[in-house]
């Protein structure tokens, strides 16, 4: 084998190994990014549960204030009628708003998880690209020996 051929092979092998090393580094970074996004998704859902619980407590307090105000005004709050309708409407609006909090958090978590999935897909493709580069380098080096 001549010196130029040996140098060409050495250069090709070095390039292939370098490409694979870069792919491994990209894979490691993608894993870290995917894990970070998954953690953000979990944090989003946890924070929404707390926010929803606080909101529902505020609604219960509001209904309690409404009942106290009506009762202090001499309105019968135990039967049927306008006062009971007001309490029911307040509870219904509160429940709808609480569901909006939950739904919005789930949408945000889903978006974050989609981002994590994209990073995970990138892990596979970067490793395949690095492996492919290493393989083609080996084929090139072998071909130059012939």
C-alpha positions in Angstrom: 0.0 0.0 0.0 1.4 3.4 -0.9 1.7 6.3 1.5 -1.0 8.4 -0.1 -3.4 5.5 0.1 -2.6 4.9 3.7 -3.1 8.6 4.5 -6.4 8.6 2.6 -7.6 5.6 4.6 -6.4 7.1 7.9 -8.2 10.3 7.1 -11.4 8.5 6.1 -11.4 6.4 9.3 -10.7 9.5 11.4 -13.6 11.3 9.7 -15.9 8.4 10.2 -15.1 8.0 13.9 -15.4 11.8 14.4 -18.9 11.7 12.8 -20.0 8.9 15.0 -18.7 10.7 18.1 -20.6 13.8 17.1 -23.7 11.7 16.6 -23.3 10.2 20.1 -23.0 13.7 21.6 -26.1 14.8 19.8 -27.9 11.8 21.0 -26.9 12.5 24.6 -28.1 16.2 24.3 -31.4 15.0 22.7 -32.0 12.6 25.6 -31.4 15.4 28.1 -33.7 17.8 26.2 -36.4 15.1 26.0 -36.1 14.4 29.7 -36.3 18.2 30.5 -39.5 18.6 28.4 -41.1 15.6 30.0 -40.3 17.1 33.5 -41.8 20.4 32.4 -45.0 18.5 31.2 -45.2 16.9 34.7 -44.7 20.2 36.4 -47.4 21.9 34.3 -49.9 19.2 35.2 -49.0 19.4 38.9 -49.2 23.2 39.0 -52.6 23.0 37.2 -53.9 20.6 39.8 -53.0 23.0 42.6 -54.4 26.0 40.6 -57.7 24.1 40.0 -58.0 23.1 43.6 -57.5 26.8 44.7 -60.0 28.0 42.2 -62.6 25.5 43.3 -62.1 26.6 46.9 -62.6 30.2 45.8 -65.9 29.2 44.1 -67.1 27.4 47.3 -66.2 30.5 49.3 -68.1 32.7 46.9 -71.2 30.5 47.1 -70.8 30.7 50.9 -70.7 34.5 50.7 -73.8 34.5 48.4 -75.7 32.3 50.9 -74.7 34.5 53.8 -75.7 37.6 52.0 -79.1 36.2 50.9 -79.8 34.8 54.4 -78.9 38.1 56.0 -81.3 39.8 53.7 -84.1 37.4 54.8 -84.1 35.3 51.6 -84.9 31.6 52.1 -81.8 29.8 50.9 -82.9 26.3 51.7 -85.7 26.0 49.2 -86.1 26.4 45.5 -86.1 29.7 43.7 -83.8 32.5 42.6 -81.3 32.1 45.4 -80.8 28.4 44.8 -80.6 29.1 41.0 -77.8 31.7 41.7 -75.9 29.2 43.8 -76.2 26.5 41.1 -75.2 28.9 38.4 -72.1 30.1 40.4 -71.1 26.4 40.9 -71.6 25.6 37.2 -69.5 28.5 36.0 -66.9 27.6 38.6 -66.8 24.0 37.4 -66.5 25.1 33.8 -63.6 27.4 34.7 -61.9 24.7 36.7 -62.1 22.4 33.7 -60.6 25.1 31.5 -57.6 25.3 33.9 -57.2 21.5 33.6 -57.7 21.3 29.9 -55.3 24.1 29.2 -52.7 22.5 31.3 -53.2 19.2 29.5 -52.8 20.9 26.1 -49.5 22.5 27.3 -48.3 19.2 28.7 -49.1 17.5 25.4 -47.2 20.1 23.4 -44.2 19.6 25.7 -44.4 15.9 25.3 -44.6 16.3 21.5 -41.4 18.3 21.7 -39.8 15.5 23.8 -40.9 12.9 21.2 -39.2 15.0 18.5 -36.0 15.0 20.4 -36.3 11.3 20.9 -36.8 10.8 17.2 -33.7 13.0 16.6 -31.7 10.6 18.8 -32.4 7.7 16.5 -31.7 9.6 13.3 -28.4 11.1 14.7 -27.2 7.7 15.7 -28.2 6.3 12.3 -26.4 9.1 10.5 -23.3 8.6 12.6 -23.3 4.9 12.1 -23.9 5.3 8.4 -21.0 7.7 8.1 -18.8 5.3 9.9 -19.9 2.4 7.7 -19.4 4.4 4.5 -16.0 5.4 5.7 -15.1 1.7 6.2 -16.4 0.8 2.7 -14.4 3.7 1.2 -11.3 2.6 3.0 -11.8 -1.0 1.9 -12.4 0.1 -1.7 -9.2 2.1 -1.8 -7.2 -1.0 -0.8 -8.3 -2.8 -4.0 
